[in-house]
């Protein structure tokens, strides 16, 4: 069955908006009911993760003992594989403003997170940032949207401007694990105005996809460098690697 919600002030607003802007499946674009998150066909094709994933590094091929790539985050969890219909969904989420993609997984977020981390210990929720030019061009940061949804579900404060990202011209999907780890160095920094929000806190860092984990790891390194006690990561999708490449 498609995930549905009872009437509330939020859903009444959604119902009214649906009259003028019909609700669409974030995967195929088919018009769906105002209180549905995706069509039944696409729901049946979502590649949910069913195998055991390392709770620390968030990967099937555990890299916790990889001496060449020190792990700074303390745990990571994802919901689906970045394959099949999820590639279309994430692309729509990033480029076509299918912002309702996150709603598809709202019933899974708390369940998956609670297996990797004691949610009661989390102090703040934040997101992997985009550089200002890219965010201005797109109009939003998809990781912010994920963090906002997670914040509401686990009822923890959202801090969206903890980290900053500088511009990079490197295309990461063409790099292997170790090249990616080098490529992200120096890309992220802490916003000086948010240091008090970081120091001594347990932070949940959100992004759309984890591949090698280099981006999340570098962000966690910066957060810990600025006093974070622990950093846990959450992503919607996980990309298994073949021969070190996505």
N, C-alpha and C positions, 0 to 999 in steps of 0.2 A: 504493500500500500504506500501511496505517496505521503510524505510527512505533511501533516496539516496542523493548524492552530485554531483554538477557539477564539471567539470574538473578544477583542479588547480594544482600548482606545487606539493602540498602535495598528491593530488589524482593521479597524474601521477606516483609518486613514488609508491603509493599503487598498481596501475595497473601493474607496472613492477614487483613488489615483488610477486604479485598474480600468476604470471607465474611459479615461482619457489616454492612459499609457498601459496597454494590455501587458500583463505579466507573461514573460517568455522563459522557456527552458534555457538555462545558461549554457547548455551543451549544443543543442540542435536549433535553438531559436523558435521552436514551435510554441504557439500561444497556449498557455495553460491556465487553470483556474487561479484566481487571485490569491488563494491560500495554499497553493502547491509550490514546491521548491524546484521541481523538475518533472519532466514527463516520465511515465512509467517505463517506457522503452529505455531511456537513457539511465534511469536509476538502476535497472537490471544489468547495465554494462559497466558500471563503476568498478574499477579494480581495487577493492578494499584489501588492505594488507592483512593476510591471515597467518603468515609465517612469523616465527620468533625474530624480533629485532632487538639488538643490544640496547638496553635502556640508557646506557651511558653515551655512546657515540651516535646512536640512532640508525645503525646500519646492520644489514644482514652479514656482510663481510666485515666483522668487527675490526676497528682500527685503534682500539684503546691502547694497545701495546706498541703502536707505531712510534718508534723513537725519533723518526725524522719529522713527525708532525704532532707536536705536543697538543694535547686536548685541553682547552681552557673552559669549555662549558661542562656542566655537571650532569647533564642528561638531555635527551632529545626524543621526541615522539612525533610520528606522522600518522596520517589516517589512510591514505591511498598511495598506490604506485603512480608515478608520472608516466603513464602509458595509455594507449588506446584513447578512449573518449576523454580522459583527463587532460591530454595534451590540447585537445580542442577547447575544453572548459577553461583551462588556465590561460590559453591564448585569448579567448573571448574576455576573460576577466581582466587581462592586461591591456588589450587593445580596443575592444568593442564595448567596454563599460558594462559587462555582464556582472554587475556587482552583487547580484543575488546568488552567485556561486557559493559563497561562504555559508549561506542559509541551508544549503543542502546537507551540510555536515554538522549542524548545530547540536543534533542529538548524540553525536559521537565525540565531540570535543572534550566534555567533562570526563567521559568514560575512559578515553585514551590517555588524557593527561594524568588522571588519578593513578594510573598504573606505573607512571614514570616518576612522579614527584608528589610529595605531600602538599596538596594545594593550599592547605591552611597556612603553610609557611611562606607562601608567595606574598611579597610586599607590593610590587608594581608589575604592570604589563607594559611592554613597549615593542617597537617594531624595528626591523632592519630598514634604515633610511634609503631614500633615493637622493641623488644630487639635485640641487635646486632647479637647474635648467631642465632636467628630465622630468621632474615632478610638475613643473610649470607647463611643459609641453603636453603631458598626458592629462594633467588636471587633478591627479590623485596618485597616492602611493598605495598599491594593492595590499602591501604588508600592514599599512595603517588600518585598513578596513578589517583585515583578519584580527589584528590586535584589539580593535574596538569590540568585535564580536566576542572574542575570548574573554575580554575584561568583563563584559556583561554576564557571560555564562558563569564564570567562576567568582564573580562579584569582588573583583580586586581593582584598585585604581589604575587608570590608564594614563601613561605619560608618553606622549607621542614624539617629543623632541629631545630625547635623551642623547641620541647619537646624531652625527652629521656625516655626510659622505661627500668626498671631492670627486671631480669628474675623472673618468677613465675611458680611454679609447680601446682598451683590450677586450676582445670577444672571448669570454671565459669558456663557452661551450667547445671551443677548439683546443683547449688545454687539458692536460692530464691532471691528476690529483696534486702532484707536487708543484707543477707550474701554476696551478690556481692558488695554492697556498702562498706562493711568492707574489702573485699578481695583486692580491688584495692588501698586501702590507702597505700601510700608509694611506689607504683609502678612507679610513674611518677615524673619527675623533669624537670626544665627548663634548657636548655643549656645556660651556662653563656655567651657564645659568641652571643646569640640572644636576650639578655635582652633589648637592645636598639630597637629591632624590635617589642617588645611586649608593652613596657611602653607607656601608653596613647593611644593605638591603639584599633580599633574595629577589632576583629579577627573572621574569618570564619573557623571553625574546621571541617574537613571531616573524615568520616569513612564509612565502608561498610554497617554495620548493627547497629541499636539501638534496644536493648532488654529492659533491665531495665533502661538504661541510665547511669549506674554507672561509666562506663569508660569515657564517654563524660563529665560527671559531675566532676569527679576527675581531668581530664585534664583542664577543665574550671577553677576549683579552683586554680590549680597551675598557670595558665595564669593570673588570677586576682591577685593572691598573688604576682606576679611579675609585676604588674602595668597595665595589660590590662584593658581598659575602659569598653568594652563589649565583650562577646563571644557568637557567634551564631553557631549552628551546622547543618551540612548537612550529611545525609546518603542516600544511594541508597535504602535500605530496612528497614522495621520496623517489629518487632516481637510482636504481641499481646500476653499478658500474661494470663494464666489461673491459678487462685489460687496462684498468685505471682510467677509462674514459666513459663518459655518459653515452 
